[in-house]
Amino acid sequence: MAKILAFSGSARRDSYNQQLVKLAARGAQEAGSKVTVINLADYPMPIFCQDIEQESGMPEHADAFKNLLLDHQGILIASPEYNSAYSPLLKNALDWASRATSKDEVPLSAYKDKVACIMAASPGALGGIRGLSCLRLLLSNMGVTVLPQQVAINRAYSSFAQGRLVEEDKSNQVIRLGKQLATILQRHYED
């Protein structure tokens, strides 16, 4: 069974992006994948610095996050847009997980053969689309296959109520995104 790791690039308690990724995760589960939903707030890490890495090795939470990536074939990511890019929290977690922890390990091994779907929710009119372009480029450069379909929910403050998307068509679009990732992974890993 294909396994998918789902998380957002937000640590905010009532994060629209965490709600969004949970909805996509539901779609992936409905399509038959095993999904692990995490919150990066539960994995606090120092800002990546080679001095820290050389003196102390990989921090415990960074190592735990990397091991989760290694254990899953697919990734669902929702990220808020900060100044036309993805969040610093997300970038930092991805950077730590990119590091080799032994001389035998290939750099970026946590991203090898991964398939991802990306999405964003933002209070702005564009819904985080500029940040998704940057995230797509970053993940692709790390070796992740990023599916072309993505979701950007604009005016997030009025698009969500009580932890769910208000408009059914937007909700269905996010669920379909999760289902699509699950279906592609099942074809690849179960043949």
N, C-alpha and C positions, 0 to 999 in steps of 0.2 A: 504494500500500500504506500502510495506517495505521501510524504510528510512535508507540511508547509509550516514555516515560521512566520508569524504575523506580528507586526509591531508598528508603532508610529514614532515619528521624530519629535514628539512633544511629551514633556513631563508634567504638563498642566493637569490639575486634578479633573477638570471637566472638559478635557481636550476634545474638540470636534474630530480631530484626526484619529484619536484612539477609538472613538465611536465608529468612525468610518471604517477603520481596519477590522474592527470586530464584526461589522456587517459583511464585509467581503469574506472574512473567515467563515461566517455562517454559510455563505454560498459555497465555499470550497468543501465544507463539511457535508453539505447536502449532496454534493457531487461525489462524495465517497472518500475524500482525503482526510487524513489525520492532521489536525491543525493545532499548533501550540501558539497561543496568544500571550505575548509578554508586554510589559510596560518598561521602557528603558529607565524610568525613574527607580525601578527596583535593581538596576545595575549601575550604580554610581561609579564613575571612573574619572581619574584626573585627566586634564587635557593632555592629549598625546604629546610626549616629549621623549626623544631618544635617551636623554640623560636618565629619566625615570626608568625606562626600559633596561638600560645597561646596569643601573645600580640595584634595581629591585626586581627585574623581570616583569612579565606581564601582570598587571593588577588582577586580583582575584575575580572581580566582576567582569572585566574585559575578557578574561580567559573563559569564564562561564558563558558569556555571550558568543564568543567565537566557537565554542564547542556546540552550542545550539545551532549555529549556522552549519557547522560540519555535519550535524546529525539530520539535517533537513535538505530536501531536494529543491523545494520552492520557497519563495519569499514574497510576502505581501507587505508592502510598505506604504504608509500614509505619512506625508510630511507637511507641516505648515510651511508657508512661504515667508522667509525673513529677507527683506530687501532683495527680492527677485531671485532668491536661491533657497536651498533646503536649510533645515535648522542646524545650528552648530552641534546640538546634542546628537543628532543623527550622524553627522560627519565624523564626530569624535569616536562614536561607537564603531562605525565602519572602518575608520583608520586603525584603531586598536586591533580589530579582528583581522586586518590585512597582514599583520606581522607574523613572521615565522618564529616559532618558539624553540626550535632546535635546528642544528646545522643540517639535518637531513630533510627538513621540511621546506617545501617550495613556498616562496612568498605568494600571498593571495590564495592559498589553498582553500580557505573557507568559502571562496566564491567560485571555485572550479565546478563547472557543469551545473550551475544554479540557473533557475528560470524565475523571473520576478514579474510581478505586476505592481504598478505604482499608482498612487492616487493622492489627492490633496483636498483639503477644505480650508477656505480662507474667507475672512470677512470682506475682502475686496471683490471687485467686479469680475476679475479674471479667474478667481477660484484657486489660485496657486499654480497656474499653468506655467509661469516662468520658472518657478522652482522645480517643477517636474522635468522641464527640459534639462536643467543642470543635473538633477538626480539621475536621469536617464543616461546622460553622458558619463557621469562618474561610475555608475554601475557597469555600463558597457566597457569602459576602460579597465575595470577590475576583472572582466571576464564573465560577467553575468549576462545571460540572454534576457533582455527586457522586452516583454510582449508589447506590440504597438498600441494596443488598446489601453487607455488610461481614463481616469475619472478626475475631474476638477469641479468641486462644489463651491460655487461663489455665494457671497452673502451668507456665510455659515451661521451667523448669529440669528438669522430668521429661517434657515433651512433645517435646523434641528430643534426638536422639542422633546423633553423628557428622555433624552438619550437616543433618539431615533430621528431619521430623516423624515421630514413632514411630507414631501412630495413622493408619491408612490413610484413614479417613473424614475426618479433619481435613485431611490432605494433599490429598485429592480436592476438598475444599471450597475450599481456597486455589487449586488449579489451575483449578477452575471459575470462580472470581472473575476470574482473568486471562483466561480464555477468553471470559467474558462481556464484558469491556471490549473485547477485540479484535473480537468479533462486532458489537457496537454501533458501534464506530468504522468497521468495514468497510462496514456498511450506510450510514452517514452520508457517508463520504468516497469511496466507490467507486461511488456511484450517479450 
